Amino acid sequence: MKKIFLAFLIPLTFSSCVKTILQNVDLENDKKKIQGAWHLKKIEIITNQNNYYGLDFLDGDFGFNEDGTLGFITAAGEAYRGTWSVNIKETTTGCYTAPNGDQVCNTEWNHLLNLNVRQINAQKTKTASFESVTFQGDNNFKALIYVNYLTYMYYFERK
C-alpha cells in the first residue's frame, strides 16, 4: 500500500514543483525582456469612455534597469526616478461543475508590472499597476490597466 501511495505522491509533488519552476522561469525571462529603453507608443481605451482620467503615464520614455530602478521622461521633458517590478498573479475563472461532480476552473498566470516614480524638485509622483503584460516579439509589449472603473491597453516599443 505504501508503494502505491508513494508512486502516486511523487509525480504529483514533482508536477507541482515543475509548474512553480516554469512560472518563475517565465517571470525571470519577462524581467530580462523588459530591461532597457522603451517608448510609450499609444494608449487604447478599452471601455466605452473617451477620456484618460486618472492615468499618470500618458506619454514618454521609460528606462527599466536590471536592479529594479526606473527612469521616466515625459514628452515635455520632465524627468522622474523610481522603481519597477514584475510579479505573478494567479487568476481563476470560468469555473463549472463537470458531469462527474468535480469543480473545474481555468487558471491563468498573469505577470503584473508595477511602476513608481517621483520628480524630486516638484514633489510629483506617478504610479501604475498593470494587470497583464504580453510581449509581442522582443521589441514590443502591451500592458492592461484598470483605473477608476475604466480599462486601458498601453503599447510599448523598444527604443
Secondary structure, DSSP 8 states (H G I E B T S, - for coil): -HHHHHHHHHHHHHHHHHHHHHHHHHHHHHHHHH-EEEEEEEEEE-SS----TT-S--S-EEEE-TTSEEEEE-TT--EEEEEEEEEEEEEEEEEEE-TTS-EEEEEEEEEEEEEEEEETTTTEEEEEEESEEEE-SSSEEEEEEEETTEEEEEEEEE-
